């Protein structure tokens, strides 16, 4: 009487099959990753633009209380390892003692540990840039009077489309002189403002200004 031979059951995958599966997974990741990164950048842009818009009511409330716009970093006392326009004291005056803002806003595109000169940044320096009366006067080559109430040169209001500006370096993480976007003539042929039509990670700053 012959014995029946049990069929051989394969267990697991062969090395070739595993390599094929890994290759397929890597291909899918390579296809999906750029779309994921693009979506992430677009979300950060939307968030930054919304946050800058949300700061305007705080500036308006400050103006109503103090009869002037918040001083910019060119007027405030300097802060270690910062440029004047990045001075975190700018935002402190909007959070304390009166809470015009619930917290100091953090710019997701401004997270480099070192500035453009290689100097170590303060961890309090990851904020949006802000320019107001003092900078506008200096930009026109003038000398501001105390508290930046007047400028000794041309009327800044006739030269600029806004009295203050907030901006972020945007997806390229480089400052592209976006503050000049509110000047009526300067850089008009080469605006340094971010536009998604030029590419999700194109050159240009996210800029918001107001009166």
C-alpha positions in Angstrom: 0.0 0.0 0.0 1.5 3.3 -1.1 1.8 6.2 1.2 0.3 9.5 0.1 2.9 12.3 0.0 1.7 15.5 1.7 1.9 18.6 -0.5 4.8 21.0 0.3 3.5 24.2 1.7 5.5 27.3 1.0 6.1 29.6 4.0 6.9 33.3 3.6 8.3 35.2 0.6 11.4 34.5 -1.4 14.2 37.2 -1.4 13.2 38.2 -4.9 9.6 38.7 -3.9 10.6 40.8 -0.9 12.9 43.0 -3.1 10.0 43.5 -5.6 7.6 44.5 -2.7 10.2 46.9 -1.3 10.8 48.4 -4.8 7.1 49.0 -5.3 6.8 50.7 -1.9 9.7 52.9 -2.7 8.2 53.9 -6.0 4.9 54.7 -4.3 6.7 56.9 -1.7 8.7 58.6 -4.5 5.4 59.5 -6.2 3.5 60.5 -3.1 6.2 62.5 -1.2 6.5 65.5 -3.5 2.7 65.9 -3.4 2.8 65.7 0.4 5.6 68.3 0.7 3.7 70.6 -1.7 0.6 70.3 0.4 2.6 71.0 3.5 4.1 74.1 2.1 0.7 75.4 0.8 -0.8 74.8 4.3 2.0 76.8 5.9 1.5 79.6 3.4 -2.2 79.7 4.2 -1.6 79.7 7.9 1.0 82.5 7.7 -1.2 84.7 5.6 -4.1 84.1 8.0 -2.0 84.8 11.0 -0.7 88.1 9.6 -4.2 89.2 8.8 -5.2 88.4 12.4 -2.5 90.7 13.7 -4.1 93.8 12.1 -7.0 94.1 14.6 -4.4 94.0 17.4 -2.4 96.8 15.8 -5.7 98.8 15.3 -6.5 98.4 19.0 -3.0 99.5 20.0 -3.5 102.6 17.8 -6.8 103.4 19.4 -5.3 103.2 22.9 -2.0 104.9 22.3 -2.8 107.2 19.3 0.1 105.7 17.4 1.2 102.5 15.8 3.4 100.1 17.7 7.0 101.1 17.4 9.2 99.0 15.2 12.6 97.4 16.0 14.4 100.5 14.6 12.9 102.5 17.4 12.8 100.0 20.3 15.9 99.1 22.4 18.0 96.5 20.6 17.9 92.8 21.4 20.8 90.3 21.4 21.6 88.4 18.2 18.8 90.1 16.2 18.3 92.5 13.5 16.1 95.5 14.4 13.2 94.3 12.3 13.2 90.9 14.1 13.3 92.4 17.6 10.9 90.2 19.7 10.2 93.3 21.8 8.0 94.4 18.9 5.5 91.7 19.7 5.9 91.8 23.5 4.3 95.3 23.4 1.2 93.7 21.8 1.0 90.9 24.4 1.9 92.8 27.6 0.6 94.5 29.7 -2.5 94.7 27.4 -3.2 91.4 25.5 -3.8 92.8 22.1 -2.5 89.4 21.0 -2.9 86.2 23.0 0.7 85.1 22.3 3.7 86.2 20.3 3.2 84.9 16.7 5.7 82.4 15.4 6.7 82.4 11.8 6.9 78.8 10.5 9.2 79.9 7.7 11.6 81.8 10.0 13.1 79.0 12.0 16.7 79.1 11.0 19.1 78.9 14.0 21.5 81.3 12.3 21.0 84.6 10.5 22.2 85.4 6.9 25.6 86.4 8.4 26.0 83.1 10.2 25.4 84.6 13.6 23.5 82.5 16.2 19.9 83.6 16.5 18.0 84.1 19.7 15.3 81.4 20.2 13.0 84.3 20.8 13.6 85.6 17.2 11.4 83.2 15.2 8.8 86.0 14.5 7.4 87.9 11.6 9.2 91.0 10.6 7.5 94.3 11.3 8.3 97.7 9.9 6.5 101.0 10.8 7.2 104.8 11.0 10.8 104.7 12.1 11.9 102.4 9.3 9.8 104.3 6.7 11.7 107.5 7.6 15.1 105.8 7.6 14.3 104.2 4.2 13.7 107.6 2.8 17.0 108.9 4.1 15.5 110.9 6.8 15.9 111.4 10.5 12.9 110.5 12.6 11.9 112.8 15.5 11.4 111.2 18.9 8.7 108.5 18.8 8.8 108.6 15.0 5.9 111.1 14.9 7.5 113.1 12.1 10.2 112.6 9.5 12.7 115.2 8.5 12.5 114.3 4.8 9.7 113.7 2.3 6.3 112.7 3.6 6.4 109.0 4.1 2.7 108.7 3.6 3.1 109.9 0.0 5.8 107.4 -0.7 4.3 104.3 0.9 1.0 102.5 0.4 0.8 101.6 4.1 1.9 102.8 7.5 3.2 99.4 8.7 4.1 96.1 7.1 4.4 92.5 8.4 6.1 89.9 6.4 7.5 86.4 6.4 10.4 85.1 4.2 8.0 82.5 2.8 8.7 79.0 1.4 12.2 79.9 0.2 13.1 80.9 3.8 15.1 83.9 2.5 14.3 87.5 3.1 13.7 89.2 -0.3 13.2 92.8 0.8 9.4 92.3 0.9 9.0 95.4 3.0 9.6 97.5 -0.1 6.4 96.0 -1.6 4.5 98.8 0.1 6.7 101.5 -1.5 4.8 103.2 -4.3 7.7 103.2 -6.8 10.7 101.3 -5.6 11.0 97.7 -6.8 7.8 98.1 -8.7 9.3 96.4 -11.7 10.6 93.5 -9.6 8.2 92.9 -6.7 9.7 90.7 -4.0 6.3 89.2 -3.1 5.6 85.5 -3.1 3.2 84.2 -5.7 2.2 80.5 -5.9 1.8 80.8 -9.6 5.7 81.0 -9.8 5.9 77.7 -8.0 5.0 76.5 -4.5 8.6 77.1 -3.3 9.4 80.1 -5.4 11.3 83.3 -4.4 9.4 86.0 -2.6 8.1 87.1 0.8 4.6 86.8 2.2 3.7 90.4 2.8 0.8 92.1 4.6 0.5 95.9 5.2 -2.1 98.2 6.4 -3.1 101.7 7.4 
